[in-house]
Amino acid sequence: MTLHSRLRACASAIPVLAAATSATAQTARPPADILVVAHKQAESIENAPSTRATVTAAQIADTVNAVNVEDTLKYLPSLVIRKRHIGDTQAPLATRTSGLGSSARSLIFADGALLSSLIGNNNTSASPRWSLVSPQEIARIDVLYGPFSAAYAGNSIGAVVNITTRLPDRLEGTIVAGTSIQQYDQYDTHRTLPAYQIGATLGDRFGPLAVFGSFSRTTSNGQPLAYVTALRSTATSNTAGGFDDVNRTGQPIRVLGATGFEHQRQDNAKLKLALDVSPSLRLTYVGGLFVNDTESTVQTYLRNTATGLPAYATSAYPSAAGAFSGGVYRYDERHWSHALSATGTGARFDWQVIGTLYDFAHDVQRTPTAALPGGFAGGAGNIVRLDGTGWATLDAKGAWTSGLGTLSAGAHLDRFEVNSQRYATVDWLRGAQGARNQASQGKTRTAALWAQDEVRLATPLTLTLGGRYEWWRAYDGFNYSLAPALSVNQPARTAHGFSPKASLAYTAAPGWTVRASFGKAYRFPTVGELYQAITTGTVLTVPDPNLRPERALSEELAVEHRNANGSLRLSLFNETIRDALISQSAVLVPGSSAAFTYVQNVDRTRARGIEAAAQQTLGRFDLSGSVTYADAVTRKDTAFPAAVGQRLPSVPRWKATAVATWRPVDRFALTAAARYASRNYATLDNSDTVGNTYQGFYKYLVVDLRATVRATDRYTFALGVDNAGNDRYFLFHPFPQRTVHADVTVTL
């Protein structure tokens, strides 16, 4: 029996167990908000001595035009989520010190199930699987900054995001229907892009058993993800059209068209069961299904001068044909997520055992190789399958509390697998897969033991000491290519390391806390980083299957004041990473001067700065905001000396957020919010001197608006605008322009 089927069998057994225990329901704990109980217990076990930020379901409803779950994080301090459009499946998280290309430097969980795709470290296939959670499910989200808790792996260098979904104590249900409309206007693309969403939740408690289910369907149309460009040519052409511009290095280019117009239909289904077997023992199962059907098309700005018809190839710009074909594709995805846990509580000891599984049960991308416009109707192409890719985790942890403090400990095991197979096909739209022409496979496994002790030294002082020892292994690596020819069984790799943690908190006065924290973290290479394959002319080369783990040293000094009306925090942070895993240019082939871009170990990077965050309630006004300054640079880079002293990719010097909500009456809320980031760079040597162009990284100031009206206890209406000022900016890709949202929520 597979792990997938075992988890399903366990889930089917839970109602039977509920019936068997119904006779003892009178002795089970009295009705209580079991969501709150579960959250407090998780807090007591992990007991993370980290700076944190929190957003609740009530705050999200009033302040965020939330269509996808990642929207709910966008006003939290120092966080940037690269969501390019509604339904984007490639939305990585950037933190204080790491950019959008460092997806493996953060950990994202939903009810203990890992959503971080640690099969790579990029902003494409390794982006978090946000789609397994819908906004309607959320109860609260907690963000922990920095690798200061021994309970989390070294991937917590940037942040840990813990999403807690709802679990009812009585009958409840909601229906949410919404629509969004974006007006997009750039170059010769002028489009109205609508999106629609409908979702529902239903939950109840039956004695010792709590049940919660949710479903949502999102249909969206996005702006172009890319433009077809070429260095400007003076050659005679058989086409007309296009626009003159410059690329990110300042060279004159011609913009020939737009690609990556994605039309998506996505379904999200979730089932959550919690059974109180006894007053001190709970079993919980959470299952999720994500289904994605995406079709992408292109728009050419070129016209054939003889016929007047749209043209996708031109004698002056021969590379355009392949670029247009590459922007046409179809995705068909079906992903499952399962989490099964047993949790125990006692007067002094709490414990939990949780196993999770994420499975790419069906993941297929179809792309044409035939030239357009003929390729629109079919013809030769490729089929890429990721079936079998996924990960599994197992954690056992406990915490013992005494009058002196809390002692926590745990064990962890995970396995990640990539299984990417590409096949030729005679018909990319409907044809069967033919001969395999490319493959990339590999696995990693990590085992860990950790312990953490919080000791109250005296009335104002609390010391937390912890450590985590990890054993990592990479194996079964394989790369294959038909042309250029390559077939390599990659060597197995092992590494291990100990990560000490320390935190000292001083309660200077009631409501005032000063905390100094230190943490070391090992971030081991992912399969995608280890088993790369780079085309160098007519040869396929494997750059470096012997990459070393990143070693991070992080420090933070935080001063925080809390009272009944809000909080104010100031944090100084510093992070040094040795052997940082970053994609950069370097000579790859011996005896050649040609440079190629691939993941390498950068000797040393450093990021330091200051973060201020505040939230306050003043009468009928709720105010919150943050400002972050980060000086993030490369300190040493033997392979690429031009990077030394330059800013790290996609880490802006300044980031800021501000949110203001006014409630003139109890049932009415008006919110204005803003997000700002300063100019940043795509390359390690900062050679991309032009930011506001395709593939550049520019500054932005985005203002969002939202109004909510609770007409009755059952009906809530909301109207909002994202990017009200219509700021047109690039973060490599063109980002959404002004978008109007409207939604209605009906509560049972």
C-alpha positions in Angstrom: 0.0 0.0 0.0 1.4 3.4 -1.0 1.7 6.3 1.5 -1.0 8.1 -0.5 -3.5 5.2 -0.1 -2.6 4.8 3.6 -3.4 8.4 4.3 -6.7 8.0 2.5 -7.5 4.9 4.5 -6.7 6.7 7.7 -9.0 9.5 6.7 -11.8 7.1 6.0 -11.4 5.5 9.4 -11.9 8.7 11.3 -15.7 8.8 11.1 -15.8 5.1 12.3 -13.6 6.0 15.2 -15.9 8.9 16.0 -18.9 6.6 16.2 -17.0 4.2 18.4 -16.3 7.0 20.8 -19.6 8.7 20.8 -20.6 6.9 24.0 -17.9 8.7 25.8 -18.7 12.1 24.4 -20.0 13.2 27.8 -16.5 12.8 29.2 -14.7 14.5 26.4 -13.7 18.1 26.9 -16.6 20.5 26.8 -17.3 22.5 23.6 -14.5 24.9 23.0 -12.9 26.7 20.2 -10.6 23.9 19.1 -8.9 26.1 16.6 -7.6 28.3 19.4 -6.6 25.3 21.5 -4.7 23.8 18.6 -2.9 27.1 17.8 -1.9 27.7 21.4 -0.6 24.1 21.7 1.6 24.5 18.5 2.9 27.7 20.0 3.8 26.0 23.3 5.7 23.1 21.6 7.7 25.1 19.1 8.0 28.1 21.4 9.8 30.1 18.7 11.9 33.1 20.2 11.4 35.0 17.0 10.1 38.4 15.9 6.7 37.8 14.4 3.8 39.4 12.5 0.2 38.2 12.4 -2.8 38.8 10.3 -6.3 37.4 11.2 -9.3 36.5 9.1 -11.2 39.6 10.4 -8.3 41.9 9.3 -8.1 40.2 5.9 -11.8 40.6 5.3 -11.7 44.4 6.0 -8.3 45.3 4.4 -7.3 43.0 1.6 -8.8 42.4 -1.8 -7.9 38.7 -1.4 -8.5 36.4 -4.3 -5.6 34.1 -3.6 -4.1 33.2 -0.3 -0.8 34.9 -1.0 -2.7 38.3 -1.2 -3.2 38.2 2.5 0.5 38.6 3.3 1.3 41.7 1.1 1.0 44.3 3.9 3.2 42.4 6.5 6.6 43.9 7.2 9.4 43.2 4.7 7.6 40.6 2.7 7.2 40.7 -1.1 5.2 38.1 -3.0 5.8 38.1 -6.7 2.2 37.4 -7.7 2.0 38.4 -11.4 -1.7 37.9 -11.9 -4.7 36.2 -10.3 -4.1 32.4 -10.1 -0.4 32.7 -10.7 1.3 29.4 -9.7 4.7 30.9 -9.6 4.6 33.4 -6.7 7.7 33.2 -4.6 8.2 34.9 -1.3 11.0 37.5 -0.7 12.0 38.4 2.8 14.1 41.0 4.6 17.4 39.6 3.3 16.6 37.3 0.4 15.1 38.1 -3.0 12.5 36.5 -5.3 14.9 33.9 -6.7 15.5 32.4 -3.2 12.3 30.4 -2.7 14.2 27.8 -0.6 15.1 30.4 2.0 11.6 30.4 3.5 9.2 27.8 4.9 5.5 28.0 4.4 3.1 25.7 6.2 -0.7 25.3 6.2 -1.9 23.4 9.3 1.5 21.8 9.6 1.6 20.7 5.9 4.6 22.1 4.0 3.6 24.3 1.0 7.2 25.3 0.2 8.4 23.5 -2.9 11.9 22.6 -1.8 12.7 20.8 -5.0 14.5 23.9 -6.3 15.5 27.4 -5.3 13.9 29.6 -8.0 10.8 31.6 -8.9 9.3 29.1 -11.3 8.7 25.4 -10.5 10.0 25.8 -6.9 7.5 28.5 -5.9 5.3 27.8 -2.9 2.1 25.8 -3.5 -0.2 28.6 -2.2 -3.1 27.2 -4.2 -3.7 24.4 -1.7 -5.3 27.1 0.6 -8.2 29.5 -0.3 -8.7 32.8 1.5 -12.0 31.7 2.8 -10.4 28.9 4.9 -7.9 31.2 6.8 -8.3 31.7 10.5 -4.9 33.5 11.0 -1.4 33.7 9.6 1.8 34.0 11.7 5.1 35.0 10.2 8.4 34.3 12.1 11.5 36.3 11.0 14.9 34.7 10.9 16.4 31.2 11.7 16.2 31.6 15.5 14.0 28.6 16.4 15.6 25.1 16.5 12.2 23.7 15.6 12.6 24.7 11.9 15.1 23.6 9.3 17.8 25.9 7.9 15.4 27.0 5.1 14.0 29.4 7.7 16.8 31.8 7.0 14.3 34.3 5.7 11.0 33.6 7.3 8.5 30.9 8.4 4.9 31.4 7.4 2.3 29.4 9.5 -1.2 29.4 8.0 -3.9 28.2 10.4 -7.2 27.3 8.8 -10.6 27.3 10.4 -12.1 24.5 12.4 -15.6 25.1 13.7 -17.2 24.5 17.1 -20.8 24.7 15.7 -22.6 24.7 12.4 -21.2 27.4 10.1 -21.0 28.0 6.4 -20.2 30.7 3.9 -20.6 31.4 0.2 -18.3 34.0 -1.5 -18.7 35.2 -5.0 -16.3 37.8 -6.5 -15.1 39.3 -9.7 -12.1 41.4 -10.8 -11.4 43.4 -13.9 -8.0 44.7 -15.0 -7.5 47.3 -17.7 -4.1 46.6 -19.2 -2.5 49.0 -21.6 1.2 48.8 -22.8 2.8 49.0 -26.2 0.2 47.7 -28.6 -1.6 45.5 -25.9 -4.9 47.0 -24.8 -7.1 44.5 -23.1 -9.8 44.2 -20.5 -9.0 41.1 -18.3 -11.7 39.7 -16.1 -11.5 37.1 -13.4 -14.2 35.3 -11.5 -14.3 33.4 -8.2 -16.9 31.5 -6.3 -16.2 29.6 -3.1 -18.0 27.9 -0.2 -17.2 26.6 3.2 -19.2 24.4 5.5 -18.4 23.1 9.0 -19.9 21.6 12.1 -19.1 19.7 15.3 -20.6 16.3 16.1 -19.7 15.5 19.6 -16.0 14.8 19.6 -15.7 15.2 15.8 -15.2 18.6 14.1 -15.6 18.7 10.3 -14.7 21.5 7.9 -14.8 21.5 4.1 -14.2 24.2 1.5 -14.3 24.5 -2.3 -13.4 27.4 -4.6 -13.2 27.9 -8.3 -11.2 30.7 -9.9 -11.3 31.6 -13.6 -8.8 34.3 -14.6 -7.2 36.1 -17.5 -3.8 37.6 -17.0 -1.7 40.4 -18.7 1.3 39.2 -20.7 4.1 37.6 -18.7 6.7 38.4 -21.3 7.5 40.4 -24.4 9.3 39.3 -27.5 12.3 41.5 -28.0 15.4 41.6 -30.2 18.4 44.0 -30.5 17.4 46.7 -32.9 18.2 45.9 -36.5 18.5 48.1 -39.6 18.2 45.1 -42.0 15.5 45.1 -44.6 12.4 43.4 -43.3 9.3 41.8 -44.8 7.2 43.0 -41.8 6.1 46.3 -40.2 5.2 47.0 -36.6 6.8 46.9 -33.2 8.1 49.5 -30.8 11.6 50.9 -30.1 12.8 50.6 -26.5 15.9 49.7 -24.5 16.6 46.5 -22.6 17.8 46.3 -19.0 21.4 46.9 -19.9 20.5 50.0 -22.0 20.9 48.5 -25.4 18.4 49.6 -28.1 15.8 46.9 -28.8 12.6 46.4 -30.8 9.5 45.1 -29.0 7.9 42.7 -31.4 5.0 41.3 -29.4 3.6 40.0 -26.1 3.4 36.4 -24.8 2.2 34.4 -21.8 -1.5 35.6 -21.8 -2.7 33.0 -19.4 -6.3 31.9 -19.2 -6.8 29.7 -16.1 -9.4 27.7 -14.4 -8.5 26.4 -11.0 -10.3 24.4 -8.4 -9.4 24.1 -4.7 -11.0 21.5 -2.4 -10.2 21.0 1.3 -11.4 18.6 4.0 -10.4 19.0 7.6 -11.4 16.5 10.4 -10.5 16.7 14.1 -11.5 14.0 16.5 -11.1 14.4 20.3 -10.5 10.7 21.2 -10.2 11.8 24.8 -9.8 15.1 26.7 -6.0 14.8 26.1 -5.8 13.2 22.7 -6.8 14.6 19.3 -6.5 13.1 15.8 -6.5 15.5 12.8 -6.6 14.9 9.1 -6.3 17.7 6.5 -6.6 16.8 2.8 -6.4 19.2 -0.1 -6.8 19.0 -3.9 -5.7 21.5 -6.5 -6.7 21.3 -10.1 -5.2 23.7 -12.7 -6.1 24.1 -16.4 -4.1 26.8 -18.0 -3.9 27.9 -21.7 -1.4 30.6 -22.8 -1.4 32.5 -26.0 0.5 35.4 -27.7 0.0 38.6 -29.5 2.2 39.8 -32.3 2.8 43.5 -33.1 4.1 42.6 -36.6 2.2 42.6 -39.9 3.3 41.2 -43.2 3.9 44.1 -45.5 2.6 42.2 -48.5 -0.6 40.6 -47.1 -1.3 42.7 -44.0 -1.7 39.6 -41.9 -0.2 39.1 -38.4 3.4 37.8 -38.7 5.3 35.7 -36.1 8.6 35.7 -38.0 10.6 38.3 -39.8 13.7 38.4 -41.9 15.1 41.2 -39.7 14.5 39.4 -36.4 14.7 35.6 -37.1 14.7 34.7 -33.4 11.2 36.0 -33.0 9.6 32.8 -34.4 11.0 30.6 -31.5 10.1 33.3 -28.9 6.5 33.4 -30.0 6.1 29.6 -30.1 7.5 29.5 -26.6 4.8 31.7 -25.3 2.1 29.2 -26.3 1.4 26.3 -23.9 -1.1 24.4 -21.9 -0.9 23.1 -18.3 -3.0 20.3 -16.9 -2.3 19.8 -13.1 -3.8 17.8 -10.3 -2.0 18.0 -7.0 -2.9 16.4 -3.7 -1.9 17.3 -0.1 -2.4 15.2 3.0 -1.6 15.8 6.6 -2.3 13.3 9.5 -1.5 14.2 13.1 -1.9 13.0 16.6 -1.7 15.6 19.3 -1.6 15.2 23.1 -2.1 17.7 25.9 -1.4 17.5 29.6 -0.8 19.6 32.7 2.8 20.0 31.8 3.6 18.0 28.7 2.3 18.6 25.1 3.2 16.5 22.1 2.5 16.1 18.5 3.3 13.6 15.7 2.5 14.8 12.2 3.1 13.2 8.7 2.5 15.1 5.5 2.5 14.3 1.8 2.4 16.5 -1.3 2.0 14.7 -4.6 2.2 15.9 -8.2 -0.3 13.2 -9.1 -0.8 14.6 -12.6 1.3 17.4 -14.0 1.6 17.9 -17.8 2.7 20.9 -19.9 2.3 20.9 -23.7 4.2 23.3 -25.9 4.6 23.6 -29.7 7.8 23.5 -31.6 6.1 24.3 -34.8 6.2 27.9 -36.0 3.1 30.1 -35.6 0.5 30.7 -36.8 0.4 27.1 -37.9 1.3 26.0 -34.4 -2.0 27.4 -33.0 -3.8 24.5 -34.7 -1.4 21.7 -33.6 1.7 20.2 -35.1 5.0 19.1 -33.6 5.8 19.9 -30.0 6.9 18.6 -26.6 5.1 17.2 -23.5 6.8 17.7 -20.1 5.5 15.5 -17.3 6.3 16.0 -13.6 4.1 13.1 -12.4 5.7 11.6 -9.3 7.4 14.8 -8.1 6.6 15.8 -4.6 7.6 15.5 -0.9 6.8 13.8 2.3 7.6 14.9 5.9 7.4 13.4 9.4 7.8 15.3 12.6 7.6 14.2 16.3 7.9 16.9 18.9 7.0 17.7 22.5 7.3 20.4 25.2 7.6 20.1 28.9 6.6 23.2 31.0 7.7 23.9 34.5 7.9 26.9 36.8 11.3 27.6 35.3 10.4 27.6 31.6 9.7 25.3 28.7 11.9 22.5 27.3 11.0 21.5 23.7 12.5 18.7 21.5 11.8 16.9 18.3 12.8 14.8 15.4 12.3 15.4 11.7 12.5 13.4 8.5 11.7 14.6 4.9 12.2 13.4 1.4 11.9 15.5 -1.8 11.8 14.0 -5.3 11.9 15.6 -8.8 10.8 13.5 -11.8 10.8 15.6 -14.9 10.4 13.8 -18.3 10.1 15.5 -21.7 8.7 13.7 -24.7 8.3 14.6 -28.4 4.8 14.6 -29.9 3.5 14.9 -33.4 0.5 17.0 -32.1 1.2 19.2 -29.1 -2.5 19.9 -28.5 -3.9 16.3 -28.4 -1.1 13.9 -29.5 0.3 11.0 -27.5 3.8 11.3 -26.1 6.5 9.9 -28.3 10.2 9.3 -27.7 11.8 10.8 -24.6 14.2 13.6 -25.5 15.0 15.0 -22.0 14.9 14.0 -18.4 16.0 15.3 -15.0 15.6 13.2 -11.8 16.8 13.3 -8.3 16.0 12.9 -4.6 17.1 14.5 -1.3 16.5 13.3 2.2 17.1 15.2 5.5 16.9 13.8 9.1 17.2 16.1 12.1 17.1 16.2 15.9 16.5 19.4 17.8 16.1 20.7 21.3 15.3 24.1 22.7 15.2 25.2 26.4 13.5 28.4 27.5 14.7 29.4 31.1 13.4 32.3 33.1 16.7 33.4 34.7 15.1 36.1 36.8 11.9 38.1 36.8 13.0 40.4 33.8 15.2 37.9 31.9 14.4 34.9 29.8 17.1 32.9 28.0 16.3 30.5 25.2 19.1 28.1 24.0 18.6 25.6 21.2 20.3 23.5 18.7 19.5 21.5 15.6 21.6 18.7 14.0 20.8 17.7 10.4 21.9 14.9 8.2 21.3 15.4 4.5 21.7 13.1 1.5 21.1 13.6 -2.2 20.8 10.6 -4.4 19.4 9.0 -7.6 20.4 12.0 -9.6 20.1 11.5 -13.4 20.2 13.9 -16.4 19.4 12.8 -20.0 19.2 14.7 -23.3 18.7 13.4 -26.8 20.3 16.4 -28.4 22.8 17.6 -27.4 23.6 14.1 -26.3 23.9 13.5 -22.5 23.2 10.7 -20.1 24.7 11.0 -16.7 24.0 9.2 -13.4 24.9 11.9 -10.8 27.0 11.1 -7.8 25.3 10.7 -4.4 26.1 13.5 -1.9 26.0 13.7 1.9 26.4 16.5 4.4 25.6 17.3 8.0 25.8 20.2 10.3 24.9 21.6 13.8 23.0 24.9 14.1 23.1 26.5 17.5 20.5 29.1 18.5 20.3 31.6 21.4 17.9 34.3 22.4 17.9 36.6 25.5 14.7 38.6 26.3 14.6 41.4 28.8 11.3 42.7 30.1 12.3 46.3 30.8 8.8 47.4 32.0 5.3 46.2 31.6 4.6 45.9 27.9 8.3 46.5 26.9 10.6 43.7 25.7 14.2 43.9 24.4 15.3 40.7 22.7 18.7 39.8 21.3 18.8 36.7 19.0 21.4 34.6 17.3 21.0 31.7 14.9 23.1 29.6 12.6 21.4 27.7 9.8 22.5 25.2 7.1 20.5 25.4 3.9 21.2 22.3 1.9 21.1 22.3 -1.9 17.9 21.3 -3.6 17.6 18.7 -6.4 17.1 21.5 -9.0 20.3 23.2 -7.9 22.5 20.0 -7.8 21.4 18.3 -11.0 21.5 21.2 -13.5 22.2 20.7 -17.2 23.4 23.7 -19.2 23.7 23.9 -23.0 27.2 25.1 -24.0 27.1 25.4 -27.8 26.4 21.9 -29.1 27.2 20.2 -25.8 25.1 19.7 -22.7 27.2 20.2 -19.5 26.5 19.4 -15.9 28.1 22.3 -14.0 28.5 21.2 -10.4 26.8 18.3 -8.7 29.0 19.0 -5.7 27.5 22.2 -4.5 28.1 22.9 -0.8 25.3 23.9 1.7 24.7 27.5 2.5 25.9 28.5 6.0 24.0 31.4 7.5 24.8 33.4 10.6 21.9 35.7 11.6 21.6 38.2 14.5 18.7 40.4 15.5 18.2 43.0 18.3 14.5 43.9 18.7 12.8 46.4 21.0 9.0 46.0 21.2 6.2 47.7 23.1 2.7 46.3 23.3 -0.4 47.6 25.0 -4.2 47.2 24.7 -4.3 49.4 21.6 -1.4 48.0 19.5 2.3 47.5 19.2 5.5 49.2 18.1 8.7 47.3 17.2 12.2 48.3 16.0 14.6 45.5 14.8 18.2 45.7 13.8 19.2 42.6 11.8 22.4 41.2 10.3 22.9 38.1 8.2 26.1 36.6 6.7 25.9 33.7 4.3 28.9 31.7 3.3 28.8 29.5 0.2 25.5 31.2 -0.8 23.7 29.3 -3.6 23.0 31.9 -6.3 22.7 31.7 -10.1 25.5 33.7 -11.7 27.7 33.9 -14.8 31.1 32.1 -14.9 33.4 30.2 -17.3 32.2 26.6 -17.5 34.1 24.9 -20.2 37.9 24.6 -19.6 40.0 26.6 -22.1 37.1 28.8 -23.1 36.4 32.4 -22.2 32.6 32.1 -22.7 30.6 32.6 -19.6 27.4 30.7 -18.7 24.8 31.3 -16.0 24.2 28.5 -13.5 23.9 28.0 -9.8 27.2 28.3 -7.9 28.5 28.8 -4.4 29.2 32.5 -3.8 31.9 32.9 -1.2 30.1 35.3 1.1 27.1 37.7 1.1 26.0 40.1 3.8 22.6 41.7 4.5 22.1 44.1 7.4 19.5 46.7 8.1 16.7 48.0 10.3 13.0 47.3 10.3 10.3 49.3 12.1 6.7 48.1 12.4 3.7 49.5 14.2 0.0 48.9 14.6 -2.4 51.0 16.6 -6.2 51.4 17.2 -7.3 54.9 17.7 -11.0 55.1 18.2 -12.6 54.0 14.9 -9.2 54.0 13.1 -6.9 51.0 12.7 -3.5 51.9 11.6 -0.5 49.7 10.7 2.7 50.1 8.7 6.3 49.2 8.4 9.6 50.5 6.9 12.6 48.3 6.2 16.1 49.4 5.1 18.4 46.6 3.9 22.0 46.9 2.8 22.4 43.5 1.1 25.7 43.0 -0.9 28.1 40.4 -2.2 31.3 40.5 0.0 33.4 37.9 -1.8 32.9 36.1 -5.1 35.9 34.3 -6.5 34.2 33.1 -9.7 32.6 36.4 -10.5 34.6 39.3 -9.0 32.4 41.9 -10.7 29.7 41.1 -8.2 31.8 42.1 -5.1 30.3 45.2 -3.5 27.1 45.1 -5.6 23.6 44.7 -4.3 22.1 41.2 -4.0 19.5 40.4 -6.7 15.9 41.6 -6.0 16.6 42.8 -2.5 15.5 46.5 -2.5 17.3 49.0 -0.3 13.9 50.3 1.0 10.5 48.6 1.5 7.5 50.1 3.2 3.8 49.3 3.8 0.9 51.4 5.3 -2.7 50.4 6.0 -5.4 52.6 7.4 -8.9 51.4 8.1 -11.8 53.7 9.2 -15.1 52.4 10.6 -17.5 55.3 10.6 -20.2 52.9 11.9 -19.8 49.3 13.2 -20.9 47.6 9.9 -18.9 49.8 7.5 -15.1 49.8 6.9 -13.0 51.9 4.5 -9.4 50.9 3.9 -6.5 52.6 2.1 -3.2 50.7 1.9 0.1 51.2 0.1 3.2 49.1 -0.8 6.5 50.6 -1.8 9.9 49.1 -2.9 12.9 51.0 -4.2 14.9 50.1 -7.3 16.5 46.7 -7.2 18.5 44.5 -9.6 18.3 41.2 -11.4 22.0 40.4 -11.6 24.7 40.0 -9.1 27.0 42.6 -10.8 24.0 45.1 -11.1 24.7 45.4 -14.8 21.0 45.8 -15.4 21.1 49.5 -15.2 17.6 50.1 -16.7 14.8 49.0 -14.3 11.6 50.1 -16.0 11.7 47.7 -18.9 11.0 44.0 -19.6 13.3 41.8 -17.5 14.3 44.8 -15.4 13.5 45.4 -11.7 12.0 48.8 -11.0 10.7 50.7 -8.0 7.0 50.8 -7.3 4.4 52.5 -5.2 1.1 50.6 -5.3 -2.0 52.0 -3.6 -5.0 49.7 -2.8 -8.5 50.6 -1.7 -11.3 48.5 -0.1 -14.7 49.2 1.3 -16.8 46.6 3.1 -20.4 46.8 4.2 -22.0 44.2 6.5 -25.5 44.9 5.4 -26.9 42.2 7.8 -25.5 39.4 9.9 -25.7 37.3 6.8 -24.7 39.5 3.9 -21.4 41.3 3.4 -20.5 43.4 0.3 -17.1 44.6 -0.7 -15.7 46.8 -3.4 -12.0 47.5 -3.9 -9.3 48.7 -6.3 -5.7 47.3 -6.5 -3.0 49.6 -7.9 -5.5 52.6 -7.9 -2.7 54.9 -9.1 -2.1 52.6 -12.1 1.7 52.3 -11.4 3.3 50.5 -14.4 6.3 48.7 -13.3 8.4 45.6 -14.0 9.8 42.9 -11.6 11.3 41.1 -14.6 7.7 40.6 -15.8 5.2 43.4 -16.4 2.9 43.6 -13.3 -0.8 44.1 -13.1 -2.2 47.6 -13.7 -5.3 49.0 -12.1 -7.8 46.3 -11.1 -11.3 46.7 -9.7 -12.6 44.0 -7.3 -16.1 43.3 -6.0 -17.3 40.4 -3.8 -20.2 39.3 -1.7 -20.2 36.9 1.2 -23.2 35.1 2.5 -22.9 33.6 6.0 -25.0 30.7 7.2 
